[in-house]
Amino acid sequence: MPLYEGFLSSSCKLRVQKVELRVRKVELRVTKVELRVTKVELRVSKVELRVRKVELQVQKVELRVKKVELRVTKVELRVTIVKLRVTNMFLTPNFQVLFTFDKQSLHVPEISYSRDFD
């Protein structure tokens, strides 16, 4: 199916099958990216410390710890408010910069270009 098909005059027909656009250089300048995390909450519900043997002598002070065990059963990290502010971004029309945020990290940026030939 052609992208465009029409008559320029009664004897001249124009049909466009393919339009190819090549961009050699795209320049993106981001002068300031500001990320503010206002609240970080860390909860440790259980900390267990076991010392099997402690030996203390009067002539010589000796401390022997055979086994030290530290178990953290639950670690919860909550980021309640994430503010991302991008100022002074120079882009040509039809370019988009997508900032995605998931539970592990912030991915910056993903650049996409779109153009409609309607």
N, C-alpha and C positions, 0 to 999 in steps of 0.2 A: 504494500500500500504506500503510495507516495506521500511525502510530507506536505507538499503543496501541489495543487493542480488547478489551473485556471486559464482563461482566455485573456490575452492582452488586447487583442482585437478580434475581428471576425475571422481573420486568416492566420493568426499567430497564437499558438497554444504554449503555455509554460508549464513544465512538469519538473518538480524537484524530488529526486529519489533519496539523496543522501546529503547531509550537511555535516562537515567535519570541522571541529574547533580544536585547535592546538594552542595551549598556553605554555610558553617557554619559561616565564618567570612570574611568580606570584610573591609579592612582598607583604609580609604581615608584621606590623610593629605593635607590640603591646608594651606600653611604657610603665604601666603599674598594674599589678595583680595583688589584691589584698584579700587575705583569708583570715577571718576572725572566728575563733572557737570560744564562746563565752562560758561554756560550762562543760567540764569533763568530770565524770563521776566514776570512781573505781571502788568496787566493793569486794573485799575478801571475807568470805563467810567463815572459813576455818583455817587456822594455822596450827600445825602440830609440830612440836619440837621434842625429840626424844634423845636423852643422854643416858647411855647404858652404864658407864662406869666413870666415877670421878674419884681420884686418889689424892689426898692431901696429907703431907708429912710436915712435921714441925722443923726438922733440921734442914730440909730442902723442900721447897714448894714445887710440887709437880702436878701438873694437870694433864690427865690423859682422857681423851674422848675417843672411844672406839667407833661409835657410829652416831652421826648426826643426820636426822631425817627431817626434811621440810616438805610438807605436802600442802599444796594449795588446791582445794577441791573445786572452787568456783571463782572465776574471775569475770566480772561484768564491766564492760566499758560502754558508757552511754554518751553519745554526743547529741545534745538536744537541739542546739541552734548552730547552724553553719551558715555564715554569711560570706558570699563570694562577690567581690566588687571588682569590675573591670572598667577602667577609665582610659580614655584616649586610645581607642582602637581604630586604626586606619584600615578600612576594607573597601574594596570596590563593590558595586552592587552585585547581588546574587551570590555572594560568598557568605557562608555561615561558619561560625566557630562554636562548637558544641562542647560544653563542659559537663562531664558526667561524674557523678559521685555515687559510689557504692559503699558497702560496709567496711571495706578494707582501705580504700585509697581514693584519691582525687585524680582523675585522668584529664590532663590539659595538653593541648587541645586536639580536637578532631576537626579538620577543615573539609568542608564539602562545597561543591559548586553546582548550581542548578540553573538551567536556562530553558525556557519554554519557547517553542517555535510555532505557536498557534496563530 
